[in-house]
């Protein structure tokens, strides 16, 4: 991406201000000589007092003072009205002296400031946009404000559009276009980038400005000519918006109601504000990536927390099962001791301290040789919680008979 404060862009943007020169003689300030710019700007003829030709000029008091005192003076933003045209100049008033040192006239040098002031206002808007970007204002707000500022300050009517490239760089989507019709913005939203796809699609594809001075005849607009005609658009100059690494961010376009060829100042303006838009879009992408990374990190933290909670539950359940197994093993050992005295007890021996009055129907044993009689419910509990327990009484058909009962 270009440096938005490039010297050449600033020179082109500020242009060449018109400098006027005139020599005035005598206390009535007659025009004696002048350069062509003075005559072209004011239509003044020589030999005639300036006040007769420019009666509305408000600087005659300064001319009289310089002529009387011989002290040079400077005038800033002096309004000059010639017919219906109104201009602003910075003037320098220098006394002209004869060989004896007497003041005989005034040398007047003026620089027309309207173009400079216009460019300065544009640059002030550009600085304000950069400040908005630094404050992390929403991208839509920055782009819309930029478009409106350029449209308001442009010397001729211009309609500004910013399109944003998608992640693949193959499509352009609506970013800002406050003065273009809604139907036009909707129609070009999502257009592909490629050679001959209007001004913007081609500029995005080429990664260089594309200047279409007459939409009515340019082949790039064959597929969009009817749409442009409906929107009353006759020219479109598009500049690609590029990131610092050269990646496509979007396009910055300036539309006109009639065919028009850009001047150096127009192209400089497009480059300056395309770079400003690039800053805003890059900042937006950075903030989006940051927000996405934070969301992913939060999701990972939550997933880890859930895994830890699940682990704690499983550990607790395992501990509970281990406690149950230990208790059942103890019951088995106790029952085995009792079984030595009473081979087949009347009641279930697996009921623990609470006891169980159910008939002892099934004999179970473990791998250590301990055995006990129990009711079906407590036997099933033992089989589920003590891995080494099995049904021992073969007269009941063993394990298969129990499972298939």
N, C-alpha and C positions, 0 to 999 in steps of 0.2 A: 504494500500500500504506500502511496506517495506521502511525502511530508506535507501536511495540510497548511504549513506556513512557508511553502516553497517560494523563493524570491521571484521566480518567473511568473508564477500564478498571481502573486500580489501585484507585480508590475502590470500584468494583463488586466487584472481586476480593477486596478485604480486607473488604468488608461493614461492617456496623455492629456493633461489639462490644458485648455487653451490659454495662452499668455497674450495679453494685449499691451501695446506700447503707443503712447501719444505724447507729443510736445505741445504745451499750451503757452501762448504768449500774451503778455499784458495783463492788467488787472481784470479784464473781462474774460480772460482764459479762452482766447481764440485758438482754434485747432490749426496748428502749423504743419505738423507732420505726424504720421501714424503708420503702424504696420497693417498688413492686410487683415489680420485677425480682428483688429479694432474696427476697421470699416465693415467687415463681414458681421461682426457682433452687433454694432450699433448703427450702422448706416450713416455715420457722421461724415460731413464734407469739410474740407480745409477752408480756412479763412472766415469761419463763422464761429461766434462764441458758443461754447459748449452748452450753455444754459438755454440757448434758443432751440437747440436740437434735442436736448434731453432735459426738459423743464422739471420732470418728476424726480430727477436724481437728487438724493439727499446729502451729497457730500460737498456742496459748494462752500459751506462754511469752513470746511477743512482747507479747501483750495485757497480761500481768501486769507486764512491764518498763515498758511505756509508762504504765500506770496508776500504778506506783510512782514513776517518775522524772519523768513529765511531758514526756519527750523524744519527739517524733514519730519514727516508724519507717516503713520501706518494705519490703515483701516481694515478691519476684519469683518468678513461676511456682509459687505456693503451691497444692499439691494439695488439693482439697476433694472428699471422698467423701460422697455422699448416696445411701444405698441401694446400688444397683449402678452408679449413674452417677458418673463421675469427671471433674472439670473442673479447669482450671488458671486461676488469677487472679493479677493484679498488684494488691497491696493497699497502701493508704496508711492508717496508723494515726495519728489526730490526737487529742491529749488534749482533753477537755471540762473547762473550769474554771468554778467559781462566781464570785460577785462578789469573793470574798476571794482568788481565785487558786488555790484548792485544786482538785486533780483530782477530778472526780466521775464521770467516765465516759470513754468513747472513741468517737470518730466514725470509722467504718470505711467506706472507699470502695474498691471493687474493680472491676477491668475484666477480663472473661473473655477469656483469651488463646488459647483453642484455635483459633478461627477465624483469628486473626491469625497464629498459628504455622503453621497449615495453609497460608495464603496465602504466608507467607514461605518455606516449603519449596518451594512451587510456583515462586516467583520465583527461588529458588536453583537449582532445576532448569533454569529458563529461561536463567539466566546461564551455567550449565554447558554448555548446548546451544550458546549463542552462542560460547563459547570453543572448543567442538569445531568449529564452522563455521570460525572463524578459523584453526584448525590444519589445515583442509582434510581433516577426517575424511570417510570415504566417506558419500555421501548415505544409503544404506540403513542405515548404522550410526546416523546422527543421527536419522533418522525413527523407526527402531525404538526407540531409547532414549527419544525424546520420548513415544511412545505408551505405553511401559511405565511411565514416570515418572508420567504423568497417571493411568493406571489404578491405580497403587499409592497415589497420594495423594488421589484423589477420595473425598469422604466417602461417596458411594453408588457402587455398582458401575457402571462405565462401560467400554465397549469402544471403543477409538479406531481410526480408519482414516484413512489418507492415500492419496489417489489422485493420480496425476500426469497432467497434460494432455500430449498429443502436440504436435508442432510446429504442427499446424493448429488446435489447440484444439477439435477435434471429437470427440475420444475421450479417455477417462480410463483409465489403467492402474494396476495395483497398485503401491503405494509401500511401505506398511507397515500391518500390521494383526495384531499378534502374538496377539490373543485371539479373533479371528474364525475360524470353521472354514475349513479349506483349500478345501472344496467351494464355500463362499460366495465367498471371494476369487477363485477361478478363474472362477466364474460371472459376476462383475461386472467382471472384467478386460477392458478394451477397450470398455466401454459408451459409447454416444454421449452427447453433451451436448445437452440439449433440454428443452423445457417438458414437464413430467409424467414425466420419466425418473427416477423415484425422488427422493430428497432431493438426492443429489450431482449427478446429471445436470442437475437443474433449477437448483440453486445455481450450477453452472458456467455454465449458459446465461444466467441472470439477472444474474450477477456480484453476487449479494447472498445473505445467509443464508436458508436454507429450513428452517423448523422443522416437523417432522412429529411430533406428540405421540402419535399412535396409528396405527401402520402398518396395523393391521387394518381401518381405515375410510377412510384417506386415499386419494383417487383417484390421487395421484402414484405409489402403490405397486401399482397394479392388475396390472402386468406382473411384479412381483417379490414379491408377497405370499406366494405359496407358498414361495418361496426363503427369505424372511425367517422364515416360520413354522418351516421346517426348522432354521434356525439359532437359533431361540428369541430373535428380535429383535422388540421391540414399539414402539420409538421411535427416531427418527434425526434429529439436528440437524446440518445440514451448513453449513459456512462456506467460501466460495470463497477460494482462496489466489491473491492477485494480485501481480504484479510492480510495481515502482515506476512503470512507465509504463502500468499498468492491464491489461497482458496477463495472460491466464489461465495460471496455473502448476499448479493442481490444486485439490483440495478437502480440507478437514479435517472429519471427521465424528465425532460422539459418539453411540454406540448405547446403548440401555438395554433391559433384559429385560422391563420393564413400561411401559405408557403413562406418559409423564411430561412435565410442562410445565417449561421451563427457568426458573431464577431469574436475576436480573441478574448474579450472580456466575458462573453457568454460561456465559452469553453472553460475559462479559468474558474468562473463561478460554479460550473458543474463539477469540476475536479475538487474544489475546496469543500463543497457540501457533500459530495460523494464520499470523501474521506471522513468528514464528520459523521455521516450516517454509518460508515464502516466502524468507527469507534463505538457508536451506540450499539450496533448489532453485535460486535465482538464482546462488548461488556455484557450484553444480554445473554449470549451463549455461555459465557463464563459463569454468570449467576445461575443459569439453568443447570449447568453441569454440577455446580456446587450444591444446588438444592437436590439434584438427583442423587449425588454421592451421599449427602446427609440422610436422605430418605432410605437409601440402601443400607447405610450403616445402622440406622435405627431399626430397620427390619431385621438385620443380622443380630443386633443386640437382643431384640425381642425373641427371635428364634432360639438364640443361645439360652435366654432365660427360660423359655418353655422347655428346652431340652434338659436344663438343670432341674426344673420342677418335676419333669417326668422321671428323671433319674432318682430324685429324692423319693418320689412315690414308689418307684420300683424297689428301691433299697428298703423302704419301710415295709412294703409288702413281703419282700424276701425275708426280712427280719421276723415278720409276723409268722411266715410259713416255717421258718427255722424254729421259732419258739413252739409252734404247734407240733412240729415234728419231734422236737425234744420231749415235749409233754407226752405225746403218744408213745414214744419209745419208752419213756418211764412207765407208762401204763402197761405196755407190753411186758416189760421186765417184771412188774408187780404181778400181772396176771399169770406169767409163766411160773412164778414162785407159788402162787395159789394153786395153779393147775397140777403141780406135783402132788398136792394133797387131795385135790378134787379134780379128776381127769376131765369132767364135763360139767361146769357149773350151771346152775339154773338160770342166773341172770347175766346180762351183758357186763363184761369186765372192762369195757373201753369208755365208760362214761365219766371218768375222772373223779374229782373230789365230790362232784354233785351226784355221782352214781347214776345208774340207769336200770330201771325195773323191767326193761324189755327182755324177753327170752333170749338166751344165748343160742344162736342158730348156726353161726359160721365161725370156723376156726381160722385164724390168720397167724402168720409167723414172719419173722424177718431173717435177714442173712446171718444174724448172730445166734440164731437158734432159739430165740425167745418166741413164745406163742401165747395166744389168748383167744378167748371166745367172745363174740360180740353180736349185737343186733345188726341187721342190714345197714341201718343209717350210720352207726359208728364205724362199721367195717369200711363202708364206702368213703367216709371221711379219712380213715387211716390210709386207704389205698391212694387217695388223691394227695395227701400231704407228706407221706413217708415213702420215699421212692423204693426202699428195700422191702416193703411189706407185700406179702402175697397170700392168697387163700391156701390154707394147708390141709383142710379135711377133704381127702380124696373121695370119701364116701358121698360127698355132695357133688361130685363131678369136677372138682378143681376150679380153676379160674375161668375156664371156658363156660362151664355151667353157670357160674355167677354172672358173667357178662351177658350171657344170652338168656337169662332167666326171664 
